[in-house]
């Protein structure tokens, strides 16, 4: 719950010249009602108006199309909770097609990063016909209407579109037969939602599943005939905070702010009891016991998250051998030690352990979620490590899994093969760390990995992952430019641009795509490195040097004499501040606001660790 002096804190936030995005995010992190969201949005507006920075929040400009004036303050105030500093641009739904197809419309001139098409079934050409004769054409017309709007906005503003599914109203003409009659409103909405999802697949646009949101709170609660009649508001205003939070989750995911690691406590979090006191035989877990099944569901949820790419770690005040014994020896355990990338069971304070986990995984603390039944430990982590997300768990362990998932920490906008394998990548990386300790000599360690690196230009197969990396990578990201799926496709098809997608494998497994490079020509003799990013899990292995070798190889083949690159500092990419200097580039310009510019002649010699190189994706002359 928000503090009693919430309004005063918002006022102080707006008036303080030193308050930044961290303080805003802290206030946004409470469960706020509509009025409190409005107060916080006003404070954020004053900060914007004063020209102050909201770093480290990621800036995002969102176009909003629809009859949703009250939602804008709720969106602005909810976005910092998910790492985003939001600016909204509004358009009236009655003029939506004109807005979309006019290159000079206010929405298109604003060049938003994304446009929310906040559609309701009453705004689309869905004609009821219980006889079913026009059902198919009615749904197709509605989907075509949305597709036309999306196409217009994409062409004229370059923005991706976030399109809502439709929430069916609770009223029915046929009772239980409503879904079986093709021309009823419910069956039309069901068909529209399915066809909409199919039409958006692989386009770079996103679906916002409002239908599922309405089902969660109940269709009769979601739809308010009174508020529709009074103000044409598509859903009950009580759910503005819920709606805004779910939109903000998507925006955070688009900016790479979704969490990637779940850190779990053990005693009374994934099993009942204290293993050090009760012993392995008396911890509570397993089928046939209500409490034991509740803890099984927490483990089942953790495994489900791992299967979709979330990395699992343990932080527990426990003797390490005793804690690990449950994973190895209890027959009812679903989680096993091989599912855990980093296992910290000791008597250090948990803030120190979580920081160690982040360091070992090469992740920021803002990628972490910490699940602990103990309110004292939760409060301590919130104060000591405010970037770590800490869900407030209820007393009943039956609700732990639901509470964790309902918070939206792990919001996804795509699900690729790379996502599916991510947890395995980090688990294998922990094995590499162990091998490095055993090898002693670092050069011998690198050789023992038997690394294979594969270079390819951008292509349609890799496009989704390339776009994901561009929008999620924050630490090893020299210029931190963000591009949409459509813009990545343009780089892919532009013969003047040089692009690289880089994959890495070794004796422990496939690391997947770990680097993306975009070079633009500034002249026939010069390439500018527009984008260079890498996964932090491969830092320290000399990969950046062999990537530079590859860039130089292709530049020389094209007659290019000079590379230039820029380092643009952010609050999160200090790790690459000396990247160009360490690779032999010469500093040619420095601006305190815009960063540094570096230059390297393409005939330079760059030493790199030995790796097997695969260039089979390029033309024979370049491979």
DAMO-V483726 format. One record per residue. N is the residue number from 1. RES is the residue in one letter. NEAR is the number of other ideal C-beta (glycine too) atoms within 8 Angstrom. Layout:
[[N RES NEAR] [N RES NEAR]]
This chain:
[[1 X 4] [2 X 8] [3 X 7] [4 X 3] [5 X 6] [6 X 13] [7 X 8] [8 X 7] [9 X 10] [10 X 13] [11 X 9] [12 X 9] [13 X 13] [14 X 11] [15 X 6] [16 X 8] [17 X 5] [18 X 4] [19 X 11] [20 X 11] [21 X 12] [22 X 8] [23 X 10] [24 X 18] [25 X 12] [26 X 8] [27 X 14] [28 X 13] [29 X 6] [30 X 10] [31 X 5] [32 X 12] [33 X 6] [34 X 11] [35 X 6] [36 X 13] [37 X 16] [38 X 11] [39 X 11] [40 X 14] [41 X 13] [42 X 11] [43 X 13] [44 X 14] [45 X 9] [46 X 10] [47 X 13] [48 X 10] [49 X 6] [50 X 7] [51 X 4] [52 X 9] [53 X 5] [54 X 13] [55 X 8] [56 X 10] [57 X 13] [58 X 10] [59 X 8] [60 X 14] [61 X 12] [62 X 15] [63 X 17] [64 X 15] [65 X 14] [66 X 12] [67 X 11] [68 X 10] [69 X 6] [70 X 10] [71 X 12] [72 X 12] [73 X 11] [74 X 16] [75 X 15] [76 X 13] [77 X 16] [78 X 16] [79 X 16] [80 X 17] [81 X 10] [82 X 14] [83 X 12] [84 X 15] [85 X 13] [86 X 13] [87 X 10] [88 X 11] [89 X 12] [90 X 9] [91 X 13] [92 X 7] [93 X 11] [94 X 4] [95 X 8] [96 X 12] [97 X 10] [98 X 8] [99 X 15] [100 X 16] [101 X 8] [102 X 9] [103 X 5] [104 X 5] [105 X 12] [106 X 8] [107 X 15] [108 X 14] [109 X 7] [110 X 10] [111 X 8] [112 X 12] [113 X 9] [114 X 14] [115 X 15] [116 X 14] [117 X 14] [118 X 13] [119 X 12] [120 X 11] [121 X 13] [122 X 5] [123 X 8] [124 X 12] [125 X 7] [126 X 12] [127 X 6] [128 X 8] [129 X 10] [130 X 9] [131 X 5] [132 X 9] [133 X 6] [134 X 9] [135 X 13] [136 X 6] [137 X 7] [138 X 14] [139 X 13] [140 X 9] [141 X 9] [142 X 12] [143 X 12] [144 X 8] [145 X 11] [146 X 14] [147 X 9] [148 X 11] [149 X 14] [150 X 14] [151 X 9] [152 X 12] [153 X 16] [154 X 13] [155 X 6] [156 X 12] [157 X 13] [158 X 8] [159 X 13] [160 X 13] [161 X 14] [162 X 14] [163 X 14] [164 X 12] [165 X 13] [166 X 13] [167 X 16] [168 X 12] [169 X 8] [170 X 7] [171 X 4] [172 X 8] [173 X 6] [174 X 10] [175 X 5] [176 X 4] [177 X 7] [178 X 12] [179 X 8] [180 X 6] [181 X 11] [182 X 6] [183 X 14] [184 X 14] [185 X 10] [186 X 10] [187 X 14] [188 X 14] [189 X 14] [190 X 10] [191 X 10] [192 X 15] [193 X 11] [194 X 8] [195 X 11] [196 X 13] [197 X 10] [198 X 7] [199 X 10] [200 X 10] [201 X 6] [202 X 4] [203 X 8] [204 X 8] [205 X 11] [206 X 12] [207 X 11] [208 X 12] [209 X 8] [210 X 11] [211 X 12] [212 X 8] [213 X 14] [214 X 14] [215 X 9] [216 X 6] [217 X 9] [218 X 8] [219 X 11] [220 X 6] [221 X 9] [222 X 13] [223 X 13] [224 X 10] [225 X 6] [226 X 6] [227 X 11] [228 X 11] [229 X 5] [230 X 6] [231 X 5] [232 X 5] [233 X 13] [234 X 10] [235 X 12] [236 X 10] [237 X 10] [238 X 6] [239 X 12] [240 X 12] [241 X 13] [242 X 9] [243 X 13] [244 X 14] [245 X 11] [246 X 11] [247 X 13] [248 X 15] [249 X 12] [250 X 13] [251 X 15] [252 X 14] [253 X 13] [254 X 12] [255 X 12] [256 X 10] [257 X 10] [258 X 12] [259 X 12] [260 X 10] [261 X 16] [262 X 14] [263 X 13] [264 X 14] [265 X 16] [266 X 13] [267 X 12] [268 X 10] [269 X 13] [270 X 11] [271 X 15] [272 X 10] [273 X 11] [274 X 7] [275 X 16] [276 X 8] [277 X 6] [278 X 9] [279 X 7] [280 X 9] [281 X 5] [282 X 7] [283 X 13] [284 X 11] [285 X 13] [286 X 10] [287 X 7] [288 X 5] [289 X 8] [290 X 6] [291 X 9] [292 X 14] [293 X 11] [294 X 12] [295 X 15] [296 X 13] [297 X 11] [298 X 16] [299 X 13] [300 X 10] [301 X 11] [302 X 14] [303 X 11] [304 X 8] [305 X 11] [306 X 12] [307 X 8] [308 X 11] [309 X 13] [310 X 13] [311 X 15] [312 X 15] [313 X 15] [314 X 14] [315 X 13] [316 X 10] [317 X 6] [318 X 12] [319 X 7] [320 X 9] [321 X 6] [322 X 10] [323 X 15] [324 X 11] [325 X 11] [326 X 13] [327 X 12] [328 X 7] [329 X 7] [330 X 11] [331 X 5] [332 X 9] [333 X 11] [334 X 8] [335 X 11] [336 X 8] [337 X 8] [338 X 5] [339 X 11] [340 X 12] [341 X 12] [342 X 11] [343 X 10] [344 X 13] [345 X 14] [346 X 8] [347 X 3] [348 X 7] [349 X 7] [350 X 14] [351 X 10] [352 X 8] [353 X 12] [354 X 17] [355 X 10] [356 X 10] [357 X 15] [358 X 13] [359 X 7] [360 X 9] [361 X 14] [362 X 9] [363 X 11] [364 X 9] [365 X 11] [366 X 9] [367 X 9] [368 X 16] [369 X 14] [370 X 14] [371 X 13] [372 X 13] [373 X 9] [374 X 8] [375 X 5] [376 X 6] [377 X 10] [378 X 13] [379 X 8] [380 X 11] [381 X 15] [382 X 10] [383 X 6] [384 X 8] [385 X 11] [386 X 8] [387 X 7] [388 X 14] [389 X 9] [390 X 10] [391 X 10] [392 X 6] [393 X 10] [394 X 7] [395 X 2] [396 X 6] [397 X 11] [398 X 7] [399 X 9] [400 X 15] [401 X 10] [402 X 7] [403 X 12] [404 X 14] [405 X 8] [406 X 6] [407 X 8] [408 X 9] [409 X 10] [410 X 13] [411 X 11] [412 X 9] [413 X 8] [414 X 7] [415 X 7] [416 X 9] [417 X 7] [418 X 11] [419 X 12] [420 X 10] [421 X 11] [422 X 13] [423 X 14] [424 X 8] [425 X 13] [426 X 12] [427 X 13] [428 X 11] [429 X 13] [430 X 11] [431 X 9] [432 X 11] [433 X 9] [434 X 8] [435 X 11] [436 X 9] [437 X 7] [438 X 6] [439 X 10] [440 X 6] [441 X 6] [442 X 7] [443 X 7] [444 X 9] [445 X 12] [446 X 12] [447 X 9] [448 X 9] [449 X 12] [450 X 8] [451 X 12] [452 X 11] [453 X 13] [454 X 13] [455 X 12] [456 X 12] [457 X 10] [458 X 12] [459 X 10] [460 X 6] [461 X 4] [462 X 11] [463 X 13] [464 X 10] [465 X 13] [466 X 13] [467 X 13] [468 X 13] [469 X 12] [470 X 14] [471 X 11] [472 X 8] [473 X 13] [474 X 10] [475 X 11] [476 X 11] [477 X 12] [478 X 15] [479 X 11] [480 X 9] [481 X 7] [482 X 8] [483 X 10] [484 X 11] [485 X 11] [486 X 10] [487 X 9] [488 X 14] [489 X 10] [490 X 8] [491 X 12] [492 X 12] [493 X 6] [494 X 7] [495 X 4] [496 X 5] [497 X 10] [498 X 12] [499 X 12] [500 X 14] [501 X 15] [502 X 17] [503 X 12] [504 X 14] [505 X 9] [506 X 11] [507 X 5] [508 X 8] [509 X 8] [510 X 8] [511 X 13] [512 X 12] [513 X 12] [514 X 12] [515 X 14] [516 X 15] [517 X 13] [518 X 12] [519 X 14] [520 X 9] [521 X 11] [522 X 7] [523 X 5] [524 X 6] [525 X 7] [526 X 12] [527 X 14] [528 X 12] [529 X 14] [530 X 8] [531 X 12] [532 X 13] [533 X 11] [534 X 14] [535 X 10] [536 X 10] [537 X 11] [538 X 12] [539 X 10] [540 X 4] [541 X 9] [542 X 9] [543 X 14] [544 X 9] [545 X 12] [546 X 13] [547 X 14] [548 X 11] [549 X 10] [550 X 13] [551 X 15] [552 X 12] [553 X 9] [554 X 11] [555 X 13] [556 X 10] [557 X 8] [558 X 7] [559 X 7] [560 X 13] [561 X 8] [562 X 11] [563 X 17] [564 X 14] [565 X 13] [566 X 13] [567 X 13] [568 X 9] [569 X 7] [570 X 10] [571 X 4] [572 X 8] [573 X 13] [574 X 6] [575 X 8] [576 X 11] [577 X 8] [578 X 6] [579 X 10] [580 X 13] [581 X 8] [582 X 6] [583 X 11] [584 X 7] [585 X 11] [586 X 7] [587 X 10] [588 X 7] [589 X 6] [590 X 7] [591 X 7] [592 X 4] [593 X 3] [594 X 6] [595 X 10] [596 X 10] [597 X 11] [598 X 14] [599 X 10] [600 X 14] [601 X 8] [602 X 11] [603 X 5] [604 X 8] [605 X 3] [606 X 10] [607 X 4] [608 X 10] [609 X 11] [610 X 5] [611 X 9] [612 X 7] [613 X 10] [614 X 8] [615 X 10] [616 X 6] [617 X 9] [618 X 11] [619 X 5] [620 X 5] [621 X 5] [622 X 9] [623 X 8]]
